[in-house]
Amino acid sequence: MSHEPNSTEPSVLSALREALESGTMRTARRMVAGLRPGEIARLLESLPVAERRLVWELVDRDSEGEVLVELADDVRDSLIQAMDVEQLVAATEGMAVDDLADLVVDLPEAITQQVIRSMDGQDRQRLREVLAYPEDSAGGLMDTDTTTVRPDVTVEVVLRYLRAHSALPDRTDSLIVVDRDDLYAGVLPITSLLVADPATLVEDLMDSDAPGVHAMTGSADVVRLFEDRDLLSVAVTGDDNTLLGRITVDDVVDVIRDEAEHSLMGAAGLDEDHDLFAPVFQGARRRAFWLGINLLTAFVAASVVDVFQTTIDKVVLLAVLMPIVPSMGGVAGTQSLTIITRAIALGQIEAGNAMTVLRREFTIGLINGLFWAILVAIVTAIWFKTWMIGLLVAVALACNLVIAALCGFFIPMILKRINVDPALAGGVILTTITDVVGYGLFLGLGAMFLL
């Protein structure tokens, strides 16, 4: 899913709504026709359900498939449900194989089979090749439409070969060089081809060091390769180095955007593909799960407080200062959790440097713990005129900040090891630990030294 930025989008949205409200559908149709598929998708996502359906009817039939691919899953599903089989099959005609693969996985099985049957043999085989790989792998991202040349031909032959084509695949920045067995050998940049002597052999001009990626390579690793090498495209190969297809930078941008949205929404326990205008009860149901989880963790923390109810009754001042320790621990732990989760996503943490990162997080937690403990102790002593309680707050705070920093390191590492998304579950676990430890330490120390 990807959207092209459009600085005039707010004004387009307002003008489109005015046209719909005034009933000037011809004007609205003209406005929609002037937008690219990604821009239409963003407009549809920004409209309430009733207006969205009106605008969808204005979308050119030849562009429907491209727009559907760009939409968030929930919005796409709602539109697909209102389309008949013939319209869905027609929408898929002429789509790039990688985009089509993204779309058909969300279609009902019967419609998917009908779409596949409507394709010619070559495209059907290409689609099946893409669908054979996980969605978050290089094979799942690739487009099988490539232009290849042999290393033992001249530039003149290549140019004649290209002129025989009516068009090249979109975003072709280089030709892929393969041998007679279709084994990947390198790439021939278009820029080099255009300025080379016609008698030059491809093998003397090609970049044999250009990386290829195996079809089972994870999408995160593909993104890193594009970033590290400043690539516009990369070849995808099979187990025997046979060329399977290529990935272009627009596919990588989609992955980056999806990962960013997933991290942002996942931190709140939400789905990045959620429809902003979905029915209220549907939205409430989706949010209810993590609210329920949070309530359970709150009861766990409350049970710790309940254990020390006698202590609180006798030293009421503890109830006033009690929220400080878990609150500070929660913030410190979240900082560490966010940094480590990001480092895992970027592949910056491995066995060789994990202990170095752990020592760093521990040291930061210790420094902050000591600094804020001393500050809180001084403020508490001056405010409430009791050094004993100030000292207890300081000790509990210092310990909780160190523990929070360690939890911020270990929680995402453990969750990643057991294949649970740290962005989704890490925050809930961390909050529970810092609350329980914070309340337990502070009230436990109070029970030991004040009663």
Residue pairs with C-beta under 8 A, 6 or more apart in sequence:
1 41
1 69
1 70
1 71
1 72
1 102
1 254
1 257
1 258
2 38
2 70
2 250
2 253
2 254
2 257
3 38
3 39
3 41
3 42
3 70
3 257
4 36
4 38
4 39
6 12
6 35
6 39
6 42
9 39
9 42
9 43
12 31
12 35
12 39
12 43
13 43
13 46
13 47
15 31
16 28
16 31
16 32
16 43
16 55
17 47
17 51
19 25
19 27
19 28
19 31
20 28
20 51
20 54
20 55
25 58
28 54
28 55
28 58
29 58
32 40
32 43
32 55
32 58
32 59
32 60
33 58
33 60
35 43
37 63
37 66
37 67
37 69
37 70
38 70
40 55
40 59
40 63
40 67
40 70
41 67
41 70
41 71
41 75
42 70
43 55
44 52
44 55
44 56
44 67
44 71
44 75
44 79
45 71
45 72
45 75
45 275
45 276
46 276
47 55
47 277
48 277
49 78
49 277
52 75
52 78
52 79
52 277
53 79
53 82
56 79
56 82
59 67
61 87
61 90
61 91
62 94
64 87
64 90
64 91
65 91
65 92
65 93
65 94
65 95
65 99
65 100
65 103
66 95
66 99
68 76
68 79
68 80
68 91
68 103
69 95
69 99
69 102
69 103
71 79
72 272
72 273
72 274
72 275
73 106
73 273
74 271
74 273
74 274
74 275
74 278
75 275
76 106
77 106
78 275
80 88
80 106
80 107
83 91
85 111
85 114
88 107
88 111
88 115
89 111
89 114
89 115
89 118
92 100
92 103
92 104
92 115
92 118
93 118
95 103
96 143
96 145
96 170
97 123
97 126
97 127
97 130
97 143
97 144
97 145
98 130
98 141
98 142
98 143
98 144
98 245
98 251
100 115
100 127
101 127
101 130
101 131
101 140
102 135
104 112
104 115
104 116
104 127
104 131
105 131
105 135
107 115
116 124
116 127
116 128
119 127
126 144
126 145
129 139
129 144
129 244
129 245
130 139
130 140
130 142
130 144
130 245
132 139
133 139
133 140
133 142
133 215
133 216
134 140
134 216
136 218
136 219
137 215
137 216
137 217
137 218
137 219
138 213
138 214
138 215
138 216
138 217
138 218
138 219
138 222
138 236
138 247
139 215
139 216
139 236
139 244
139 245
140 219
141 219
141 222
141 247
141 251
141 252
141 255
142 215
142 236
142 244
142 245
142 246
142 247
142 251
143 169
143 245
143 246
143 247
143 248
143 251
144 244
144 245
145 169
145 245
146 169
146 176
146 235
146 243
146 245
146 246
147 162
147 165
147 168
147 169
147 172
147 175
147 176
148 175
148 176
148 177
148 178
148 182
148 243
149 158
149 161
149 175
149 176
149 177
149 178
149 188
149 202
150 177
150 178
150 179
150 180
150 202
151 177
151 179
151 185
151 186
151 201
151 202
151 203
151 206
152 201
152 202
152 203
153 201
153 202
154 198
154 199
154 200
154 201
154 202
155 193
155 196
155 197
155 198
155 199
155 200
155 201
155 202
155 205
156 198
156 199
158 175
158 188
158 193
158 202
159 193
159 198
162 168
170 248
171 232
171 233
171 248
171 249
171 250
172 190
172 233
173 189
173 190
173 232
173 233
174 187
174 188
174 189
174 190
174 207
174 210
174 232
174 233
175 187
175 188
175 190
175 193
176 184
176 187
176 188
176 235
176 243
176 246
177 184
177 185
177 186
177 187
177 188
177 202
177 203
177 206
177 208
178 184
178 185
178 243
179 185
181 242
182 242
182 243
183 240
183 241
183 242
183 243
184 212
184 235
184 237
184 241
184 242
184 243
185 206
185 208
186 206
186 207
186 208
186 209
186 210
187 206
187 207
187 210
187 235
188 202
188 205
188 206
188 207
189 207
192 205
193 205
196 205
210 234
210 235
211 225
211 229
211 231
211 234
212 234
212 235
212 236
212 237
212 241
212 243
213 221
213 222
213 225
213 234
213 235
213 236
213 237
213 247
214 236
214 237
214 238
214 239
215 236
215 237
215 238
215 244
219 255
220 255
220 259
220 345
220 347
221 347
222 234
222 247
222 252
222 255
223 252
223 255
223 256
223 259
224 346
224 347
225 231
225 234
226 234
226 249
226 252
231 249
232 248
232 249
233 246
233 247
233 248
233 249
234 246
234 247
235 243
235 245
235 246
236 243
236 244
236 245
236 246
236 247
237 243
237 244
238 244
258 272
259 345
261 272
262 272
262 423
263 341
263 342
263 345
263 423
264 272
265 271
265 272
265 274
266 272
266 421
266 423
266 424
267 423
267 424
267 427
268 290
269 287
269 289
269 290
269 293
269 424
269 428
270 286
270 287
270 290
271 286
274 283
274 286
290 428
293 428
294 428
294 431
297 428
297 431
297 432
297 435
298 435
300 432
300 435
300 436
301 326
301 432
301 435
301 436
301 439
304 435
304 436
304 439
304 440
304 443
305 312
305 322
305 439
305 443
307 443
308 439
308 443
308 444
308 446
308 447
310 447
310 451
311 318
311 443
311 446
311 447
311 450
311 451
312 318
312 319
312 322
312 443
314 450
314 451
315 389
315 446
315 450
315 451
317 384
317 386
317 389
318 389
318 442
318 443
318 446
318 450
321 380
321 389
321 393
321 442
322 439
322 442
322 443
324 376
324 393
324 397
325 393
325 396
325 397
325 400
325 438
325 439
325 441
325 442
326 400
326 434
326 435
326 437
326 438
326 439
327 438
328 372
328 397
328 400
328 401
328 438
329 397
329 400
329 401
329 403
329 404
329 434
329 435
329 437
329 438
330 404
330 430
330 431
330 434
330 435
330 438
332 365
332 368
332 369
332 401
332 404
332 405
332 408
333 404
333 405
333 407
333 408
333 430
333 431
333 433
333 434
334 408
334 427
334 430
335 408
336 361
336 364
336 365
336 404
336 405
336 407
336 408
336 409
337 407
337 408
337 411
337 412
337 422
337 426
337 427
337 430
338 408
339 361
339 408
340 349
340 357
340 361
340 408
340 409
340 412
340 413
340 422
341 412
341 422
341 423
341 426
343 349
343 357
344 412
344 413
344 416
344 422
349 357
349 413
354 413
357 409
358 406
358 409
361 405
361 406
361 408
361 409
362 402
362 405
362 406
364 405
365 401
365 402
365 403
365 404
365 405
365 406
366 398
366 401
366 402
366 405
368 401
368 405
369 397
369 398
369 399
369 400
369 401
369 402
370 398
372 397
372 398
372 401
373 393
373 394
373 395
373 397
373 398
373 401
374 394
376 390
376 393
376 394
376 397
377 387
377 390
377 391
377 393
377 394
378 390
379 390
380 386
380 389
380 390
380 393
380 394
381 387
381 390
384 390
388 449
388 450
389 446
389 450
392 442
392 445
392 446
392 449
392 450
393 442
395 441
395 445
396 438
396 441
396 442
396 445
399 437
399 441
400 434
400 437
400 438
400 441
403 433
403 434
403 437
404 430
404 433
404 434
404 437
407 429
407 430
407 433
407 434
408 430
411 422
411 426
411 429
411 430
411 433
412 422
412 426
415 421
415 422
415 425
415 426
415 429
416 422
